[in-house]
Amino acid sequence: MSNESTKGVAAVILAAGKGTRMHSPTAKVLHLLGNRPIILYPVTLAETLGVQPIVVVVGYQAEQVRTVLGDRPVRIALQSEQSGTAHAVSQSEALLNDFDGTVLILCGDVPLLKPSTAARFIDCHRAGPAVVTVMTTTLDNPKGYGRIVRDRAGRMMKIVEDRDASIAEQSIREINTGIYLVEKTFLFDALRTVGNRNQQREYYLPDIIETAVAAQLPVEACHFPESFETMGINTPQDLERAQDLLADFADDLFGPNFPRNPIN
C-alpha cells in the first residue's frame, strides 16, 4: 500500500484490557486467532498501511504482550490502571511528542479490519475535513455497543454508551466501531475535558465528539456496511466466529508484514 495515502498518520492501538467476558486468565489480545495472538492483527494492519509511529497501549499482562510484539516497530505505552478508553489513549501522548498529524485509533481486539477498508476510512476523514471521524456500522442487534446519535439533518451529535442510553437511543442500530481518526491538535486537549459521570465511572473516548460539537468543530461519521470486519473479540463465541471468517480474510490480512510462523 502506498505510504503517500497515509502520510501524516500515526496509529494508537488500545490493548490494555483484561477481557473478563473471555472467562480466561489470559489477556484478551493474547488469545489465538489462526494460531496467532489477536494483537498482531491490528499491529500488522498499521504496518501495512505504512502509518508511523505506531503506539500500542498495554496494561493487563503488559509484559506478555510486549513479548508477543517482540521486535515489531512499535512504541509501548503503559496504562497501569484501566480507567476507560479516553484514559488509555491519553497514555500515548508523550510517545507522540515528535508527531503532528492525524491519529488513527484502533482496537487491539478487532482483528479482521482490512487494510483497504482502513485506507477508505482515512480518505473519508480527509474529505471532511473533520477534527474527529468515527467509523460506524449498522447491526441488527446493537446491544452492548455505543449508539451514534444524529440530529434531524443527519449530523452526528454524540455517541451514547449502551448502559447510558435512553430507551429511544437503544433503538438506534448505527453503532460506534471504536475506530477513530483524530487530529492530534484536537485530541489530547479534548481528552483532558472528558469526565467519568456514567454508569461505569470510566473515561470514555467517544465523549470527545460532544467536546468537538460544543466547540463547533467539524465531526464526521463514516459508515461502513462491512460490520464483520469491525467485530470485536469479547467472548469465546466471538473468537469462534472470527475463526470461521478468517479464511475469507486471509489474502488481505496475511500480507508481507504478517508473521509467517504461527504459534504452535
Secondary structure, 3 states (H helix, E strand, C coil): CCHHHHCCEEEEEEECCCCHHHCCCCCHHHCEECCEECCHHHHHHHHHHCCCCEEEEECCCHHHHHHHHCCCCCEEEECCCCCCHHHHHHCCHHHHCCCCCEEEEEECCCCCCCHHHHHHHHHHHHHCCCCEEEEEEECCCCCCCCEEEECCCCCEEEEECHHHCCHHHHCCCEEEEEEEEEEHHHHHHHHCCCCCCCCCCCCCHHHHHHHHHHCCCCEEEEECCCHHHHCCCCCHHHHHHHHHHHHHHHHHHCCCCCCCCCCC
